[in-house]
Amino acid sequence: MNRIWERTRDWVLLSVLIVSSLVVMLTVNEDMLRGLRARSLEATASIESLFAGLGRYVRALDENEVLRTQNIDLANQVALMRSAQAENQRLEALLGLADTLSYEVLAARVSSKDITSERNFLTIDVGRDDGVEANMAVINPSGIVGKVTLVGNEYSQVLTYLNADFFASASVLPSLTDGIVRWDGR
């Protein structure tokens, strides 16, 4: 029992002194105590304002993180919208292309690309089942893309104009001289 008292007596004494000083300060209404109370409130107010500022800082950090996340989400939405707009413009150009042509066209998507060096090939998702035959022209709104070289039932291989083996007949303007357009890879 003595051992417990020896350990706690300082704390008990401190607690009794604090409680008695608080009782005296709260019950006695003298000028000196009022001044002491005012000074203690001033001191605690400055400390409290520091903690309030710290709280505002922590809330600002949290809000900043939320805004950063929202900014990333909005940037992703903008990128998706730009991609959709580009696809829309591409499809509108293809619709306009069909109106200007006097022959039948077939829409196709590029399934794969091999654009290495001078040996460029594309694979498109239409084939013999869709009426595609070898040596048919492949075009887009900007002009010629290439010609069909191999035809499967559902896919076709296209030799692009960037391939060194590609050539096409053409007329030179304004003289209308016939010739062959070819790229040597340089």
Secondary structure as UniProt FT lines:
FT   HELIX           2..27
FT   HELIX           31..100
FT   STRAND          110..116
FT   TURN            117..118
FT   STRAND          119..124
FT   HELIX           128..130
FT   TURN            134..135
FT   STRAND          137..140
FT   TURN            141..142
FT   STRAND          143..151
FT   STRAND          156..160
FT   TURN            161..162
FT   TURN            164..165
FT   STRAND          167..172
FT   TURN            173..176
FT   STRAND          177..182
//
